Amino acid sequence: MKLSGSYQINIKKQKVWEALNDPEILKKSIPGCEEFKKNSETEFTATATNKIGPFNAKFTGDIELKDLNPPNSYKIVGSGNSPVGFANGEALVSLEDKDEGTMLTYTVEANVGGKIAQVGSRLIDMTAKKMADIFFGKFSELISKEKVVEKFDKKSDENKFSNEIKSKKRILIYLSITVLAALAIYLIV
């Protein structure tokens, strides 16, 4: 599975970088996250409980930050496991000064296996993208108290984007392990 996206965050790049390395902000941003623990400057452990299709499970994942280029970019590598399956992958996250704020861009490659893979790759891919949108939406709101606008959306589409996320949130929670992988992925997640 491959995912990518860009978000304009109305805050300076250094503050966004600091938030991307803050366990409390990440914990609040990941749907279903119960714990997000910083083990070292570059290693984290996360636990999330979610329902994925017919499965309800607690997922635990290890995340490592690599190729750090503060405050411009890093790679997130990680894996998550539960009794119903696993996810592993990596994400490239980059920050760029743009329009008096920061453009956050991510690219994720992840693999899902076990019983959760039976849900279907198309549904997993679609849900993972939506989960990434929820993660970055919450993340952006937490650090800037501004609406997140996708790179190609116009200002008039902000409310439509926000309402779409809210209406699909229930479906997206079913596959939040994909976001966790996206953070380790994911981001990511």
Summary of the structure (lengths in Angstrom):
residues: 189
radius of gyration: 15.2
end to end distance: 14.4
largest distance: 45.4
contacts: 693
relative contact order: 0.24
helix: 38%
strand: 42%
